[in-house]
Amino acid sequence: MTTEEKLALLEETFDMDEGSLEPDMELADIDEFDSIAKLSLIVLMDDEFGKTIKSDDIKALETVQDILDMME
């Protein structure tokens, strides 16, 4: 899966406009990255990538690139 595909998947998960996420964006600056988005990310990682992540993993994320790295 390409970076662009991963970003599109995240945009869909966070209910954001297509093309609105960039890898260097700080998650704290993204209004849509709220508690519901965090839960959706946990489900996404399990369903699409077979990875189990915990709330501590979410708290450690700082940028969109951190999420992309977890998708590897």
HUKA-V936251 format. One record per run of one state. SS is the DSSP state (helix for helix, strand for strand, loop for the rest). FROM is the first residue (numbers start at 1). LEN is the number of residues. Records with the same first field share a line. If there is no record, write none. Layout:
SS: FROM-LEN  FROM-LEN
This chain:
loop: 1-2  14-12  30-5  50-5  61-2  71-2
helix: 3-11  27-3  35-15  55-6  64-7
strand: 26-1  63-1
